[in-house]
Amino acid sequence: MSNDDIFGSEYVNNTGDTSSAQKKSEVKSLLKEPVKEEDMEKYGTSKPRRVLIKATITNG
Amino acid sequence: MVKVKTTKVSRISQGDIVKDFEHIEYVSEKSGNIEVSKIVFPLAIVLTQDCDLAQDYMYRWSKTSTKNEDKWLMSVIMAPIYNVEHVYTGEHLSDIGMSMTPINRRRTPGDNLRKNETPRYHYLEFPASTAIPPSAIDFKHYFSANVAYLKKHKSKLFACQISDLYREDISQRFASYLSRIGLP
């Protein structure tokens, strides 16, 4: 029987790690570098909003 | 929890999450009076297939000349990402005058949403470093964005990118939701 790996290694090696971060390490890194308050407010509390722009052409 | 990339690249990719994205509802002009209505989504995700985006980028922006514009896209498919706490209460669109059906977080509907067993929504938990709270993509609210506009503003708007596998999971569920058949 051949010892050759039937799976090409090129794709596997190029893929990189796909596992998500562990919660424990996430907490550690967060304690070292807390999220800025402005970022928490921006992403955590905002909702979609409608903006209406009205203009008049004066030199049309 | 999903895995994300925070490295900015100029190309638009599937799974890119952008912040404060402006979706034009309509533009009208009458007797010299112009009205533009837009919805600003705090977060939105790119759902267009990544191979299409890659080809569009290569044909549209690369310096090497191409025979034609065959691979150019007309638009990019996007979907809003809502704070799941707002989705539970049904108030995530209250600022634009829309009331949504609440989802009881402590009962089966809430469990199903978090387990991604509700076809309409895709639940996401982000790493703490990305500063995005647990959220839900609403596939029903998908919209399109101009490719050149998104490319031009991506560096300013970029929040993070959902990594491979996780984004493909989202893409699969979106395609499945879009192609659903309502049986009598």
Interface residues (C-beta under 8 A of the other chain):
Chain A: T15 T18 S19 S20 A21 K23 E26 V27 S29 L30 E33 V35 K36 D39 M40 K42 Y43 G44 T45 S46 K47 P48 R49 R50 V51 L52 I53 K54 A55 T56 I57 T58 G60
Chain B: M1 V2 K3 K19 E22 E25 G32 N33 I34 E35 V36 S37 K38 I39 V40 F41 P42 L43 P80 Y82 N83 H86 E91 H92 L93 S94 D95 I96 G97 P127 A128 S129 A131 I132 P133 A159 S163 D164 L165 Y166
